[in-house]
Amino acid sequence: MVANKFSLQFAQELDQKDPLKEYRNRFFIPQHNGQDTVYFTGNSLGLQPKKVKDYIQAELDDWAKFGVEGHFEAKKPWFAYHEFLTEKAAKIVGAKNSEVVITHSLTTNLHLLMVSFYRPSKTRYKILCEKKAFPSDQYALESQVKFHGYDPKDAMIEIEPRHGEHTINDQDILDTISKFGNEIAMVMIGGVNYYTGQLFDMKSITEAGHNVGAVVGFDLAHAAGNVKLNLHDWQVDFAAWCSYKYLNSSPGGVSGMFVHENHENKPEIPRFAGWWGHNKSVRFLMEPGFKPMPGAEGWQLSNAPVLGMAAHLASLDIFAEVGMDKLIEKRIQLTNYLEEIIQDISAKHTDKCQFEIITPKEEKRRGAQLSILVHGKGKPLFDKLTEQGVIADWREPNVIRIAPVPLYNSFEDVYRFGVALENAIG
Ligand SMILES: *Cc1c(COP(=O)(O)O)cnc(C)c1O
């Protein structure tokens, strides 16, 4: 690396040239000793857009003014509130509007989708997933398997990195799918692995799954708002994501659900039903006999939690304004810059400490996140980062996860992270 790249001046010049630099001002940046923190945990909880308050206040005002009549009289009638979010969310995941609905929470949605799409039989009941998936996904998958009377030890095929490697070989996924072939009922993988930051080739995985007759779904918690998604074109059967990571929509915020058009207008698909998935033109007739809405909306159970949805809408409006393409362009630059600085520091201090970035190097195999394996120093080094106003994420036994987020992180943040890291090495 050119020596002067790791300088405040160089970083500030990059910020000056950044067409998205103004967006940082749209967010509240947590403070540390009167200064902006280096907030690199947007992959865990995105920052609060300053406008969120106005969006929520508008609904509080309409609630005060109209009471129950707000369902129809509110400026954005609550009866159809989720519809205000659909198109913007659909753009982020590369879907048609009818394929997306914003509702419930992530793990709930995964279960609801698996109830419909994991339909094991005596000969075809296996689930192919990644080893070390996010714990909630592991629990959800195992409980689905048990619910159908199978043994997770037998039914779950977990793909893991080859010996001595940290990330999963893409070809190994495809080969395992062909190997187990018609034993696989469902392929369910996280689009971006939460621990290593590895981005999977969802298009090829979907194709391979379909070739053996399996359904294919993805958990996009770490992918939505981070990487390019084309769920419709890739023919993905189903997907779900949360809105509070890269999508900045409040802790525990609402989730998104995708069901491919191929499964639209099929009321015969088994599902757990609730009144909000019922044909909306007759919903309030409260008649017996569930008639699902066509498309993803037919998987809704409950009426919209409007306050949480308002927070999500505030953020989606920013995404709609910027567009994923520009965000991705900046994200690549930011993450590459961060990688260079870490490697530069690591090379300078091999005597004291070594950093190994376990996230794939190739642009198409990662998003914003870098996961650093800290050899030689562990938690104390992380604590020293925290003392200097860096907010990062520590995972036992020795991994630091950091994610510079293109909407609000700057190149100067990356520089300041480098300075803090060098200080922390001591
Ligand atoms: C963050 C995350 C979750 C969290 O699920 P909730 O239902 O929102 O608590 C689940 N799965 C993955 C892969 C995640 O990254």
The ligand as a MOL file (V3000), in Angstrom:
LIG
                    3D

  0  0  0     0  0            999 V3000
M  V30 BEGIN CTAB
M  V30 COUNTS 15 15 0 0 0
M  V30 BEGIN ATOM
M  V30 1 C -29.8720 -10.9160 13.0770 0
M  V30 2 C -30.2430 -12.2580 12.6040 0
M  V30 3 C -31.3770 -12.9090 13.1120 0
M  V30 4 C -32.2220 -12.3060 14.2070 0
M  V30 5 O -33.5190 -12.7780 14.1710 0
M  V30 6 P -34.7130 -11.9830 14.9010 0
M  V30 7 O -35.8770 -12.8420 14.6780 0
M  V30 8 O -34.8150 -10.6390 14.2630 0
M  V30 9 O -34.3450 -11.8380 16.3370 0
M  V30 10 C -31.6970 -14.1560 12.5850 0
M  V30 11 N -30.9380 -14.7210 11.6220 0
M  V30 12 C -29.8430 -14.1140 11.1200 0
M  V30 13 C -29.0460 -14.7710 10.0500 0
M  V30 14 C -29.4630 -12.8740 11.6100 0
M  V30 15 O -28.3690 -12.2950 11.1330 0
M  V30 END ATOM
M  V30 BEGIN BOND
M  V30 1 1 1 2
M  V30 2 1 2 3
M  V30 3 2 2 14
M  V30 4 1 3 4
M  V30 5 2 3 10
M  V30 6 1 4 5
M  V30 7 1 5 6
M  V30 8 2 6 7
M  V30 9 1 6 8
M  V30 10 1 6 9
M  V30 11 1 10 11
M  V30 12 2 11 12
M  V30 13 1 12 13
M  V30 14 1 12 14
M  V30 15 1 14 15
M  V30 END BOND
M  V30 END CTAB
M  END
